[in-house]
């Protein structure tokens, strides 16, 4: 999927209605961003795929907290960085 080709707002609305296809589309859209963050903050002894799954689980479990005040990708980036930092502290 080409970057920027996803209707993020429309996809978020579908995700909030529990649309699993929309969630898969969003993961595909955000995966390169999340993996870039994971690789730059990877805690030792942590598999990057495992950490990415934790990040996506947190993003989707907190999707209602996204207010739209910033681009969705920025919000996801903060979740990813905070998750990585928490893993480093643990």
C-alpha positions in Angstrom: 0.0 0.0 0.0 1.4 3.4 -1.0 2.0 5.8 1.9 -0.8 8.3 2.2 -3.2 6.2 0.2 -5.3 5.2 3.2 -8.3 7.3 4.2 -7.2 7.4 7.9 -10.3 9.2 9.2 -12.7 6.8 7.4 -10.6 3.8 8.5 -10.7 5.0 12.1 -14.5 5.4 12.0 -14.7 1.8 10.7 -12.3 0.5 13.4 -14.5 2.2 16.1 -17.4 0.2 14.7 -15.3 -3.0 15.3 -14.5 -3.5 11.6 -11.7 -6.1 11.5 -10.8 -5.4 7.9 -10.3 -1.8 8.7 -8.0 -2.7 11.6 -6.0 -4.9 9.2 -5.7 -2.0 6.7 -4.6 0.3 9.5 -1.9 -2.1 10.6 -0.6 -2.4 7.1 -0.5 1.3 6.8 1.2 1.9 10.1 3.5 -1.1 10.1 6.5 0.6 8.5 6.3 3.5 11.0 5.9 1.3 14.0 8.8 -1.0 13.0 11.1 2.0 12.4 10.4 3.2 16.0 10.7 -0.3 17.4 14.1 -0.8 15.7 15.4 2.6 17.0 14.3 1.9 20.6 14.5 -1.9 20.7 15.2 -3.1 24.2 17.7 -6.0 24.5 16.2 -9.5 24.6 13.0 -8.3 23.0 11.8 -9.5 19.6 10.8 -6.6 17.4 7.7 -8.4 16.1 6.6 -9.1 19.7 7.0 -5.4 20.6 5.2 -4.3 17.4 2.3 -6.6 18.4 2.2 -5.0 21.9 2.2 -1.5 20.3 -0.7 -2.4 18.0 -2.6 -3.9 20.8 -2.2 -0.7 22.8 -3.2 1.4 19.9 -6.4 -0.5 19.2 -7.3 -0.8 22.9 -6.9 3.0 23.3 -8.4 4.1 20.0 -11.2 5.9 21.7 -8.6 8.2 23.3 -7.5 9.6 20.0 -9.2 12.9 19.7 -8.0 14.0 16.3 -6.0 17.0 17.6 -2.9 15.7 15.9 -2.4 13.4 12.9 -3.2 9.8 13.8 0.3 8.7 12.8 1.8 11.1 15.4 -0.4 9.7 18.1 0.6 6.2 17.1 4.2 7.3 17.2 3.8 8.5 20.8 2.2 5.2 21.8 5.0 3.3 20.1 7.8 5.3 21.7 6.2 5.2 25.2 5.8 1.4 24.9 9.4 1.0 23.9 10.6 3.2 26.7 8.4 1.2 29.2 9.9 -2.0 27.9 13.4 -0.6 28.4 12.6 0.3 32.0 11.1 -3.1 32.7 
